[in-house]
Amino acid sequence: MASLSVTGLRSCFFGEFRNIITGNDDVANNTFADPDATEIGNNEVFGNLACSNNAPAAQFGDSGAGPNIVFGAITGECKPLSIH
């Protein structure tokens, strides 16, 4: 997958797991009904990973996911969920 951008989505749940993203990954300004939503983990991002203004904030939730592996910059809510 080249780049991934999920912005302005309103739904019950969002999960992003086990993807290989060769570009940037941006998850911003989304609102989900499930307090355990916006789960982001176990991804490999070869560009930058940015997460901001999500409700709830990006988290592992109950997924048991491992950290994201990011080769570029990590910003916002995804910073504690990721390693270089």
C-alpha positions in Angstrom: 0.0 0.0 0.0 1.5 3.4 -1.0 0.1 6.0 1.5 -2.9 5.8 3.7 -5.0 8.7 4.9 -8.1 8.3 7.1 -9.6 11.7 7.9 -13.0 12.9 8.9 -14.5 9.4 9.3 -17.5 8.9 11.6 -18.3 5.3 12.4 -18.5 2.8 15.3 -15.0 1.4 15.1 -11.7 1.8 13.2 -8.8 -0.6 13.4 -5.5 -0.5 11.4 -3.4 -3.7 11.8 -0.6 -5.6 10.1 -0.3 -3.3 7.1 2.8 -2.5 5.1 2.6 1.1 4.1 5.4 2.3 1.8 4.5 6.0 2.1 2.9 8.0 4.9 0.1 7.1 7.2 -2.2 9.9 8.5 -5.1 9.2 10.8 -6.8 12.5 11.9 -10.0 14.2 12.8 -12.0 10.9 13.1 -14.9 10.2 15.6 -15.9 6.7 16.6 -18.7 5.5 18.9 -16.8 2.7 20.5 -14.5 3.9 23.3 -12.1 1.2 22.3 -11.9 2.4 18.7 -9.0 4.0 16.8 -6.8 1.0 17.3 -3.6 1.2 15.4 -0.8 -1.5 15.8 1.5 -4.0 14.2 2.0 -1.8 11.0 5.2 -1.1 9.1 5.3 2.4 7.9 8.2 3.4 5.6 7.2 7.1 5.6 5.8 9.2 8.4 3.0 8.2 10.9 0.8 11.0 12.2 -2.3 10.7 14.4 -4.2 13.6 15.7 -7.6 14.9 16.9 -9.2 11.4 17.0 -12.0 10.6 19.4 -11.1 8.3 21.0 -7.4 9.0 20.7 -5.3 6.3 18.8 -4.6 3.3 21.1 -3.9 -0.4 21.1 -7.3 -1.0 22.8 -8.0 -4.6 23.5 -6.3 -5.8 20.3 -3.1 -7.1 22.0 -1.3 -5.5 19.0 2.4 -4.8 19.0 3.9 -1.4 18.3 4.0 0.1 14.8 7.4 0.1 13.2 8.0 3.5 11.6 11.0 4.5 9.5 10.0 8.2 9.2 8.7 10.7 11.8 6.1 9.7 14.4 3.8 12.4 15.6 0.8 12.9 17.8 -1.3 10.1 19.3 0.6 7.4 17.6 4.0 8.3 19.1 3.5 6.1 22.2 2.3 3.2 20.0 5.3 3.2 17.7 9.0 2.6 17.5 11.8 3.5 15.0 
